[in-house]
């Protein structure tokens, strides 16, 4: 079955960096686009970044554009999110998402906290 396992979250000071990874299994990873979302208390789940199956095309929310970079390794079945210049408002649980015709598949998430 499809499994998405995120890692790399943690506590970081404003202006710092983190790199999140999502290890995928149970499907043909190289055939599917992938996305990162984030969820913080009292807010709706928010799209962060997406990448096509080949990695040729990426998309970002306006709130992270220029600071975050999504990438993938189709040999290792992983999708990553490099996050630079982090701000307190980036604090959230970050979730890896495999879209499909239904609700798609979600990982369990990894917590990112940006604070002094």
N, C-alpha and C positions, 0 to 999 in steps of 0.2 A: 504494500500500500504506500501511498505518497507520504513521505516524511520530510519535514523542513525543520532544521535545528539551527537556531541562531546562537551566536556567541560573540564575545568581545565587548559587551557593555560594561559599565562601571561608573565610578565617580571621577569627574574631571573638573578642573577649574575653568572659569570663563576664558576663552581664547585658546584653550587646549584642543587636542585632537584625539579621536578614537577611530578604530577601524572595526566595523562589524562584519561578521561572516555568516553566511547561511549555507549549510551543507544539505543538499537535496538528494533524495533517493526514492525509488519506487516508480519512476517514470523516465522517459527519454528527455533528459535535461536539455540537451542541445537543440531540441525542437520547440522549446517554449520560451516566451518572454517571461520575465520575472519582475517583481516590484517590491519595494520597501514602503511600509506605512508606519505611522506612529500613533500612539494613543496616550493621551495624558488625562488626568482626572478632570472631570467637568467639561471635556471637549470631545467632539466627535472624532472618530478615527480619520486620520489625515494622510493622503497620498504624499509620499516624500520623493521617490524616484523610481524610474522604470527603465528597463533595458530589453532590447529585442533579442531573439534567440541567438543571433550571430554576434551580438554586441555592437553592431554597426550604429545603432540609433539609441540614444538615451533621452530621457525627459526628466525634468525636475520641477518641484513646486517652486513658486516664486520666493518662498521663505528660506529656501536652502540653496538656490541657484548661485553658483560661484563659490560656495563653501563646501558642498558635498559632491562626491564623485562616486557613481555606481559603476561597477565592473563585474565581469564574470570570467570564470575559467571552465570551459566546457570539458576539459580533460579531467578536472577534479570535481565537477558537479557542484561548484560553489558560486555564489554571487556575493559580492562584497559592497560595503558602503564606507568609503573614506570620508570622515567628517572632520573638517578643520574649522578654526575660528568659532568654536562652539559658544553658544549663548545660553543663559539660564532658560530661555523660552524653548530651547531644544530638548529640555528634560521631558522624557516620555519613555514608554515601552515601545521598542522598535520591533516590528513584525515583518517577517519575510512572507511573500504572497505569490502563489502560483495561480494566475487567473485562468478560468475556463468558462464554459457557457453558463455555468451556475454560479454559486457563491465562491467557487475556487477553494484553494487549500491555504491554510495558515499555519505558521509555526507558533511556538508557545511564547515567543518574544524574549527580548533581552532589555534590561533596564539601563537607561542612560540618564545620569544625573549630572547636571552642570551647576556647580555651586562652589562658593569659596570655602 
